[in-house]
Amino acid sequence: MIYEWLGRSAEAEPLILRALAIRKKYWGKKHPHTATSLHNLAGFYERRGRLSEAEPLLQRALAISEQYWGVDHLHTAPTLNNLGRLYTQQGRHAEAEPLLQRALEIREQYWGADHPHTATSLNNLADLRMEQGRYAEAEPLFQRALAIRERRLGPEHHYAAISLNDLAHLYERQGRYAEAEPLFQRALAIRERRLGSEHPDTLVVRKNYASLLRSMGRDAEAASLEARRV
């Protein structure tokens, strides 16, 4: 996972696959340790856009967790959350919604309304609402997630940058460009400081901010931003 964080995904994948193979061999195909490796491999594929490969892994991990821990157990929530997020990306909103809501309910029950894990579920449910065009419902969810992350993790944390980027994207979709811009600026500054200018996560925010600038008719600034190296 460190290699992936550093943007060295080609080195990360074989290690994740080896971990899964070892756990299958020693623990069996239906053990929660195996489910953890399935979950990790699915997350790796999801972040590379390989959604069709990630889906069956998450489905298998969820089935193991529900059978071993129970449908409303805290250990089941991460896979509910990630499978719901994947369905959101695939446009399968009706399938995503109950999974994301279950994950949020479990985390609120176990961790409370002000925990960073709860913020993750809030943010992902907000993403779904945004993709459904339910902007008025998405906004307070994004805002709650951002407030929790800034308060509990700090305003310069990687997860705060995720919330800043997502809330800015919501504002951009609504044509609220003046509100979106400072959020993209903050998210990009955090990513550049913490991850570097060429990390994949930094490039995503830079692309999003450049897209906003073009929507505002500031094409020269967008081109300069895209060419920038820190």
C-alpha positions in Angstrom: 0.0 0.0 0.0 3.0 2.3 0.6 4.0 1.9 -3.1 0.5 2.8 -4.2 0.6 5.9 -2.0 3.8 6.9 -3.6 2.3 6.5 -7.0 4.3 3.3 -7.8 1.2 1.2 -8.7 3.1 -1.3 -10.9 5.1 -2.4 -7.9 2.1 -2.4 -5.6 -0.2 -4.8 -7.5 2.0 -8.0 -7.3 2.4 -7.5 -3.6 -1.3 -7.2 -3.0 -1.9 -10.3 -5.1 0.8 -12.2 -3.1 -0.9 -11.2 0.2 -4.2 -12.5 -1.1 -2.7 -15.8 -2.2 -0.9 -16.3 1.1 -4.1 -15.6 3.1 -6.2 -18.0 1.0 -3.6 -20.7 1.5 -3.3 -20.3 5.3 -6.7 -19.1 6.3 -9.0 -20.3 3.6 -11.2 -18.6 1.0 -13.9 -17.7 3.5 -11.8 -16.2 6.4 -12.1 -12.5 7.2 -8.3 -12.1 6.7 -8.9 -13.2 3.1 -11.8 -10.8 2.9 -9.4 -8.0 3.9 -7.1 -8.8 1.0 -10.0 -9.1 -1.4 -11.1 -5.7 -0.2 -7.6 -4.2 -0.6 -7.2 -5.6 -4.1 -10.6 -4.3 -5.1 -9.7 -0.8 -3.8 -6.5 -0.9 -5.9 -8.5 -1.8 -9.0 -11.1 0.8 -8.3 -8.6 3.6 -8.0 -7.1 2.5 -11.4 -10.6 2.6 -13.0 -10.7 -1.2 -13.3 -14.3 -1.3 -11.9 -15.3 -4.6 -13.5 -12.4 -6.3 -11.8 -13.1 -4.7 -8.5 -16.8 -5.6 -8.3 -16.6 -9.4 -7.8 -13.8 -9.0 -5.3 -15.9 -6.6 -3.2 -19.0 -8.9 -3.5 -16.9 -11.8 -2.3 -15.5 -9.8 0.6 -18.9 -8.6 1.6 -20.4 -12.1 1.6 -17.5 -13.3 3.8 -17.9 -10.4 6.2 -21.6 -10.7 6.5 -21.4 -14.4 7.2 -18.5 -14.2 9.7 -19.3 -10.9 11.5 -23.0 -10.2 10.7 -24.8 -7.8 8.4 -24.7 -4.9 10.8 -21.2 -5.4 12.2 -18.6 -2.6 12.2 -16.2 -4.8 10.2 -18.8 -5.2 7.4 -19.2 -1.4 7.0 -16.0 -0.7 4.9 -17.0 -3.2 2.2 -20.6 -2.0 2.2 -19.2 1.5 1.7 -16.7 0.6 -1.0 -19.2 -1.5 -3.0 -21.7 1.3 -2.8 -19.1 3.7 -4.0 -18.2 1.5 -6.9 -21.9 1.2 -7.9 -22.1 5.0 -7.8 -19.2 5.2 -10.3 -21.0 2.7 -12.5 -24.2 4.7 -12.5 -26.0 1.9 -10.6 -27.6 4.3 -8.1 -30.4 2.1 -6.9 -27.9 -0.6 -5.9 -25.5 1.9 -4.3 -28.0 3.7 -2.1 -28.9 0.9 0.4 -25.3 -0.1 0.8 -24.1 3.4 1.5 -27.0 4.1 3.9 -26.3 0.8 5.8 -22.6 1.7 6.1 -23.4 5.1 7.4 -25.9 3.8 10.0 -23.4 1.2 11.2 -20.6 3.7 11.6 -22.8 6.3 13.3 -23.9 3.6 15.8 -20.4 2.3 16.5 -18.3 5.4 16.1 -20.7 8.3 16.6 -21.7 11.2 14.4 -18.4 13.0 14.7 -15.9 10.3 13.7 -13.7 10.3 10.6 -15.0 6.9 9.6 -18.5 8.4 9.7 -17.3 11.3 7.6 -16.1 8.8 4.9 -19.6 7.4 4.7 -21.2 10.9 4.6 -18.9 11.9 1.8 -19.7 8.8 -0.3 -23.4 9.2 0.3 -23.0 12.8 -0.8 -21.3 11.7 -4.0 -24.3 9.5 -4.8 -26.7 12.3 -4.2 -24.6 14.5 -6.5 -24.6 11.9 -9.2 -28.4 11.6 -8.8 -28.7 15.4 -9.3 -30.0 15.8 -5.7 -27.7 18.7 -5.1 -29.6 20.2 -2.1 -29.3 16.9 -0.3 -25.6 16.4 -1.3 -24.4 19.8 0.0 -25.0 19.4 3.8 -23.5 15.8 3.6 -20.3 17.1 2.0 -20.2 20.0 4.5 -20.6 17.7 7.5 -17.9 15.3 6.2 -15.5 18.3 5.6 -16.2 19.7 9.1 -15.5 16.4 10.8 -12.3 15.8 8.9 -10.9 19.3 9.5 -11.8 19.1 13.2 -10.7 15.5 13.9 -7.8 15.1 11.4 -6.7 18.7 10.8 -7.3 21.1 7.9 -4.2 19.9 6.0 -5.1 16.2 6.1 -5.4 14.2 2.9 -9.0 13.3 3.7 -9.8 17.0 4.2 -8.5 17.5 0.6 -10.9 14.9 -0.7 -13.9 16.6 0.9 -12.7 20.0 -0.4 -12.4 18.6 -3.9 -15.8 16.9 -3.8 -17.6 19.9 -2.4 -16.0 22.2 -5.0 -17.1 19.8 -7.7 -20.7 20.0 -6.4 -20.5 23.8 -6.5 -19.0 23.7 -10.0 -21.9 21.6 -11.3 -24.3 24.1 -10.0 -22.5 27.0 -11.6 -21.4 28.3 -8.2 -17.9 29.0 -9.5 -16.8 31.6 -7.0 -17.5 29.2 -4.2 -15.8 26.3 -5.9 -12.5 28.0 -6.7 -11.1 28.5 -3.2 -12.0 24.9 -2.3 -10.1 23.6 -5.3 -7.2 25.9 -4.5 -7.0 24.5 -0.9 -7.3 20.9 -2.0 -4.6 21.3 -4.6 -2.2 23.0 -2.1 -2.7 20.2 0.4 -2.1 17.5 -2.2 1.0 19.3 -3.6 2.5 19.7 -0.1 1.7 16.2 1.1 2.0 14.1 -2.0 4.0 16.1 -4.5 3.1 17.7 -7.8 3.1 14.6 -9.9 1.2 12.2 -7.6 -1.9 10.8 -9.3 -4.2 12.3 -6.6 -2.6 15.7 -7.1 -3.1 15.5 -10.8 -6.8 14.8 -10.4 -7.3 17.9 -8.4 -5.2 20.0 -10.8 -7.3 18.7 -13.7 -10.5 19.5 -11.8 -9.4 23.0 -11.0 -8.3 23.6 -14.6 -11.7 22.5 -15.8 -13.3 25.1 -13.5 -11.1 27.8 -14.8 -12.1 27.0 -18.4 -15.7 27.1 -17.4 -15.1 30.6 -16.0 -13.5 31.6 -19.3 -10.0 31.7 -17.9 -8.3 29.5 -20.4 -4.8 30.9 -20.1 -4.8 30.3 -16.4 -6.0 26.8 -16.9 -3.2 26.1 -19.4 -0.7 27.5 -17.0 -2.0 25.4 -14.2 -1.8 22.2 -16.2 1.8 23.0 -17.2 2.8 23.9 -13.6 5.4 21.8 -11.7 6.1 22.4 -8.0 
